């Protein structure tokens, strides 16, 4: 599917889907629990449905409350495997879900026998050597099926035993979360020593989920030491999944680069999602955003609808006239931030971002390639993107001749965040320009019906 995005302003209210990160953790832990768990407001995305399809392989049962048309319901029921949890009884195909791969593989390693993990073309390119190394330190025999290829299929022979793992934590936080959950099934204390932990808010999220399920998990203030002691039976639970901050980013940036006034409802104010940092980042540029914690809403006004009637984003008042953003804590926001940087007067440096090279695609390289096609001026470093942008308007609201972003045809690389970011970019172009995004349906991985939802605000995606 190709999406055509042209200049349109947005208005009205919208509710984004539930959090993918929370939904997958809920499914995994409910599957390990003894008893029946209820998950409300789950995200029915491709990654979450891949997880729901995989956990029966370890003994759980999942009822998605499907409609007559086969659409997942808003309340899922998981009958946990509990004491009967076992080695996956088939090859685990994780689809496009890195979370499922990195969460479930350490859990599978706690059982005697061999488990095999694979996925789609994108997943088979994502690194797994760090997972194999960590598991091998505690007694597994883990390796990739293809010699010399750092990717799935991943073969693991267990069981592992509790002990100490020394690993960087730099490639991803997800395998660390997987090890934390797997520790519940081990006899003794699992200690993780991380030399360079990244994406640390997600480690806090996993810690809080374990505590919700009755498991004590120690995480040091610098995230360099984590301890979980097992075995510890997990209690079944009922939970409502909060809205996904990673999904909030897209209507948020779309409103700020257009003459728009929207309200995003059901905002998660719990502090468990690192991507909420995008609000503070955008406010540094002068974005008109009002976060009402009590009502759990985010009101966003851009362009002529902003409180000053101009809505110009700029780095001019920041030290050195530049905005520096460390991306390691919320790397999934880099696509949205790179797009809005192209509409900002000044230089935006998205740094400490090497982890973004190991996502669904190498996001630093593909952002550089696709945004440059549309007129952006970008410097790509090993761990950073430096974006020299211009606002569409001058400080007095008159058109800025230096703003040269234009339309064009773009590749999504089957990366959901690339597809949504590039589509939103088209909304802020000048009249008669258009952005065409190929293979745009991949957004279903994290935001089902994204284009339909945005069209209710007036995006008019075609």
C-alpha positions in Angstrom: 0.0 0.0 0.0 1.3 3.5 -0.9 0.1 6.5 1.1 -0.2 10.0 -0.3 0.2 12.8 2.3 -0.4 16.4 1.4 -0.8 19.6 3.4 -3.7 19.4 5.9 -4.5 20.8 9.2 -5.8 18.8 12.1 -8.5 19.4 14.7 -10.5 17.4 17.3 -9.7 14.7 19.8 -8.0 11.3 19.4 -7.2 8.3 21.6 -4.0 6.4 20.6 -3.8 2.6 21.1 -2.5 0.9 24.2 1.2 0.5 24.8 2.9 -2.3 22.8 5.7 -2.5 25.5 3.2 -2.9 28.3 1.0 -5.3 26.3 3.8 -7.7 25.4 5.1 -7.8 29.0 1.6 -8.4 30.3 1.1 -11.3 27.9 4.5 -12.9 28.8 4.1 -12.7 32.5 0.4 -13.7 32.4 1.5 -16.8 30.5 4.0 -17.7 33.2 1.5 -17.1 36.0 -0.5 -19.7 37.8 -4.2 -18.7 37.2 -6.2 -16.5 34.9 -5.2 -13.0 34.1 -7.3 -10.3 32.4 -5.7 -7.7 30.1 -7.8 -4.7 29.2 -7.1 -2.2 26.5 -4.4 -4.3 24.9 -2.7 -3.2 21.7 -4.0 -5.5 18.9 -0.9 -4.9 16.8 1.0 -7.4 14.7 3.8 -7.7 17.4 1.3 -8.3 20.2 -0.7 -10.8 18.2 2.6 -12.6 17.4 3.2 -12.8 21.2 -0.4 -14.1 21.8 0.3 -16.8 19.1 3.7 -17.8 20.6 2.9 -18.2 24.3 0.7 -21.3 23.9 3.9 -23.0 22.8 5.0 -22.8 26.5 1.7 -24.0 27.9 -0.5 -20.9 28.2 -3.9 -20.3 26.6 -5.0 -16.9 25.3 -8.5 -15.8 24.5 -8.5 -12.7 22.4 -12.3 -12.3 22.5 -12.5 -12.2 18.7 -15.5 -10.7 17.0 -17.5 -12.5 14.3 -15.2 -10.7 11.8 -12.1 -12.0 13.6 -11.1 -8.7 15.2 -9.4 -8.9 18.6 -11.5 -7.6 21.5 -10.6 -5.0 24.1 -10.2 -7.5 26.8 -7.9 -10.5 26.6 -7.9 -13.4 29.0 -4.8 -15.5 29.6 -4.8 -18.8 31.3 -1.3 -19.1 32.6 0.9 -22.2 32.3 2.0 -21.8 35.9 3.8 -24.9 37.2 3.1 -26.6 33.9 5.2 -24.1 31.8 7.5 -26.0 29.5 10.0 -25.8 26.6 8.4 -24.4 23.5 6.9 -27.4 21.7 7.6 -26.0 18.2 9.8 -23.5 16.5 9.0 -20.0 17.8 8.3 -17.6 14.9 8.3 -14.1 16.4 7.2 -12.4 13.1 8.5 -8.9 13.2 8.6 -8.6 17.0 12.1 -8.0 18.5 10.5 -7.7 22.0 9.0 -11.2 21.7 12.4 -12.6 20.4 14.4 -11.1 23.2 11.9 -11.7 26.0 10.9 -15.3 25.2 14.3 -16.8 24.2 15.9 -16.4 27.8 12.7 -18.0 29.2 13.0 -20.9 26.8 16.6 -21.3 27.9 15.5 -22.2 31.5 14.2 -25.6 30.2 16.1 -28.8 29.3 16.1 -29.2 25.6 16.5 -27.3 22.4 14.4 -24.3 21.3 14.6 -22.5 18.0 13.6 -18.8 17.3 13.1 -17.2 13.9 11.1 -14.5 12.3 10.5 -12.4 9.2 13.1 -11.0 7.0 13.6 -8.0 9.2 14.0 -10.0 12.4 16.5 -12.3 10.7 18.7 -9.3 10.3 18.6 -8.1 13.9 21.5 -9.1 16.1 21.3 -12.1 18.5 24.9 -12.8 19.3 24.6 -10.8 22.5 21.7 -13.0 23.6 23.6 -16.2 22.9 26.6 -14.8 24.8 24.6 -13.9 27.9 22.9 -17.3 28.0 26.1 -19.2 27.4 27.6 -17.5 30.5 25.0 -19.3 32.7 25.2 -22.7 31.1 23.3 -22.7 27.8 24.6 -23.8 24.5 23.3 -21.0 22.2 24.3 -20.1 18.7 23.0 -18.8 15.4 22.0 -21.4 12.8 23.9 -19.8 10.0 27.7 -19.7 10.8 29.0 -16.1 10.7 25.5 -14.6 10.6 24.6 -12.5 13.7 20.8 -13.1 13.4 18.1 -15.6 13.6 17.5 -18.5 13.4 18.7 -18.7 17.0 19.3 -22.1 18.5 19.3 -22.5 22.3 20.0 -25.6 24.3 19.2 -25.4 28.0 18.8 -25.4 30.9 20.6 -22.4 32.2 21.4 -22.0 35.9 21.2 -18.9 38.1 24.5 -17.1 38.3 26.3 -13.9 37.1 26.1 -12.5 33.6 28.5 -9.7 32.5 27.1 -8.0 29.4 27.1 -4.4 28.0 23.3 -3.9 27.8 24.2 -1.5 24.9 22.7 -3.4 22.0 19.2 -3.4 23.4 17.4 -3.3 26.8 15.1 -6.0 25.6 17.3 -9.0 26.3 18.0 -7.7 29.7 14.3 -7.6 30.4 14.0 -11.1 29.0 16.7 -12.3 31.4 14.9 -10.6 34.3 11.7 -12.4 33.5 13.5 -15.7 33.0 15.2 -15.4 36.4 11.8 -16.1 37.9 12.1 -19.7 36.8 15.7 -20.2 38.0 16.9 -21.7 41.3 18.9 -18.9 43.0 19.9 -15.3 42.2 20.5 -14.1 38.7 22.9 -11.1 38.8 23.3 -8.9 35.7 26.3 -6.6 35.5 25.8 -4.1 32.7 28.8 -2.1 31.5 26.8 0.4 29.3 23.1 0.1 29.8 20.8 1.8 27.3 17.0 2.3 27.0 16.9 2.2 30.8 13.3 3.3 31.2 12.3 0.0 29.8 14.2 -1.8 32.5 12.3 0.2 35.1 9.1 -0.9 33.3 10.1 -4.6 33.5 11.0 -4.1 37.2 7.5 -2.7 37.9 5.8 -5.5 36.0 7.7 -8.1 38.0 6.8 -6.4 41.2 3.1 -6.3 40.1 3.3 -10.0 39.6 4.8 -10.6 43.1 8.5 -10.8 42.1 11.2 -8.7 43.8 13.8 -7.2 41.4 16.7 -5.0 42.4 17.9 -2.4 39.9 20.7 -0.1 41.0 20.4 3.7 40.4 22.8 3.6 37.5 21.2 0.5 36.1 24.6 -1.3 36.0 23.5 -4.0 38.5 20.3 -6.0 38.4 19.3 -8.9 40.7 16.3 -11.2 40.5 16.0 -14.3 42.7 14.0 -17.3 41.8 12.2 -19.5 41.8 9.2 -17.2 42.4 5.7 -18.1 41.4 4.0 -15.4 39.5 0.5 -14.2 40.6 -2.2 -13.9 38.0 -3.4 -10.3 37.7 -5.9 -7.9 36.1 -4.5 -4.8 34.4 -5.5 -2.0 32.0 -2.9 -1.2 29.5 -2.0 2.5 29.3 -1.8 4.5 26.0 1.4 4.1 24.0 3.7 7.1 24.2 5.5 5.8 21.1 2.2 6.1 19.2 1.4 9.6 20.8 4.5 10.9 19.0 2.9 10.9 15.6 -0.2 13.0 16.0 1.9 15.2 18.3 4.4 16.1 15.6 1.8 16.3 12.9 -0.1 18.9 14.9 3.0 21.0 15.5 4.1 21.3 11.9 0.6 22.3 10.7 -2.0 24.9 11.7 -3.7 22.5 14.1 -5.3 22.2 17.5 -5.8 18.7 18.7 -6.3 16.9 22.1 -4.8 13.4 22.6 -6.7 11.6 25.3 -6.0 8.8 27.8 -2.3 9.9 28.2 -0.2 7.7 30.4 1.1 9.8 33.3 2.6 6.9 35.3 6.2 7.7 34.3 6.9 4.1 33.1 7.3 4.9 29.4 10.6 6.7 28.5 9.1 8.1 25.3 7.1 10.7 27.3 10.4 12.7 27.3 9.4 13.8 23.8 7.2 16.5 25.4 10.0 18.2 27.2 12.2 18.0 24.1 9.6 19.7 21.9 8.9 22.3 24.6 12.5 23.3 24.4 11.9 24.2 20.8 8.9 26.4 21.8 6.1 23.8 21.1 2.7 24.7 22.4 1.8 21.6 24.4 -0.4 21.5 27.5 -0.2 18.2 29.5 -3.1 17.9 31.9 -2.1 15.2 34.3 -5.4 15.1 36.1 -7.5 14.7 32.9 -4.8 12.6 31.3 -4.9 14.8 28.1 -2.3 16.4 25.9 -3.4 19.5 24.0 -1.2 20.3 21.0 -1.4 23.6 19.0 0.8 24.2 16.0 1.3 27.0 13.5 -1.4 29.7 13.4 -3.4 27.8 16.1 -0.6 28.2 18.6 -1.1 30.6 21.5 1.2 33.2 19.8 -0.5 32.8 16.4 2.8 31.7 14.8 3.9 28.3 16.3 7.5 28.7 15.1 9.9 26.0 16.4 13.4 27.1 16.9 16.7 26.3 18.7 17.7 30.0 18.9 17.2 30.4 22.7 19.1 27.2 23.5 22.8 27.1 24.5 25.0 27.4 21.4 21.8 27.7 19.3 21.5 23.9 19.2 19.3 21.3 20.7 21.1 18.1 21.8 18.9 15.1 22.6 20.3 11.8 24.0 18.3 9.1 22.3 19.5 6.1 24.2 16.6 6.3 26.8 13.9 6.6 24.2 15.3 5.5 20.8 12.0 4.7 19.2 11.2 8.5 19.1 14.1 9.2 16.7 11.9 9.0 13.5 9.4 11.5 14.8 12.1 13.9 16.2 14.1 13.7 13.0 11.0 14.8 11.0 10.1 17.7 13.2 13.8 18.8 13.3 13.4 19.5 9.5 10.7 22.1 10.4 12.8 23.7 13.2 14.9 26.8 12.8 18.4 25.7 13.9 20.4 22.6 14.5 19.1 19.6 16.2 21.6 16.9 17.3 20.0 13.4 18.0 23.0 11.8 19.7 23.9 8.7 21.7 21.7 6.9 19.1 23.7 4.0 17.9 21.1 1.6 19.3 18.8 3.0 16.6 20.9 1.2 14.0 19.7 -2.1 15.4 16.0 -1.6 15.2 13.6 -2.8 12.4 16.2 -1.2 10.1 19.3 1.0 10.5 17.2 4.1 11.3 20.1 6.5 11.2 21.0 5.5 7.7 17.5 5.3 6.3 16.4 8.6 8.0 19.4 10.3 6.4 18.5 8.8 3.0 14.8 9.5 3.0 14.8 12.9 4.6 17.6 14.1 2.3 15.4 13.1 -0.7 12.9 15.6 0.6 15.4 18.5 0.9 16.7 18.0 4.4 20.3 18.8 5.3 21.6 16.1 7.5 25.0 14.9 8.8 25.1 11.2 9.8 27.6 10.1 12.4 28.1 6.6 13.9 25.9 7.4 16.8 24.1 10.6 15.8 22.1 12.5 13.3 22.8 16.3 13.0 19.8 18.0 11.3 20.2 21.6 10.1 16.6 22.7 9.7 14.5 25.7 8.9 11.1 26.7 10.1 8.5 27.3 7.3 8.0 30.8 8.9 10.2 33.6 10.1 9.9 35.0 13.7 7.2 37.5 12.5 5.1 34.7 10.9 6.0 35.6 7.3 7.1 32.7 4.9 10.7 31.6 5.3 12.5 31.4 2.0 15.2 29.1 3.6 12.6 26.4 4.2 13.0 24.1 1.2 11.5 20.8 2.3 9.5 19.4 -0.6 7.5 16.3 -1.6 8.8 13.1 -3.1 8.6 9.3 -3.1 9.9 7.6 0.0 10.6 4.0 1.2 9.3 2.8 4.5 11.8 -0.1 4.6 8.8 -2.0 6.2 9.6 -0.1 9.3 6.4 1.1 11.0 7.9 4.2 12.6 9.5 5.3 9.3 6.1 4.9 7.6 4.2 7.0 10.1 6.9 9.7 10.5 7.2 10.2 6.7 3.4 10.3 6.3 3.1 12.9 9.0 5.9 14.9 7.3 3.7 15.3 4.2 1.1 17.2 6.2 3.4 20.1 6.8 4.5 20.7 3.3 3.6 23.6 1.1 0.5 23.4 -1.0 0.6 21.1 -4.1 3.6 19.1 -2.6 3.0 15.5 -1.6 5.0 12.7 0.1 4.3 9.2 -1.2 5.3 6.4 1.3 5.7 2.9 -0.1 4.7 -0.2 1.9 2.9 2.0 4.4 0.7 -0.7 5.8 3.6 -1.8 8.0 2.4 0.7 10.6 0.0 -2.1 11.8 3.0 -3.5 13.8 2.4 -0.8 16.5 -0.5 1.4 15.4 -3.3 -0.5 13.8 -5.6 1.7 11.6 -3.1 4.6 11.9 -4.2 6.3 8.7 -7.9 5.9 9.5 -7.4 7.3 13.0 -5.4 10.3 11.7 -8.0 10.9 9.0 -10.6 11.5 11.8 -8.5 14.5 12.7 -8.5 15.8 9.1 -5.2 14.3 7.8 -6.8 13.1 4.6 -4.2 10.5 3.9 -5.0 8.7 0.7 
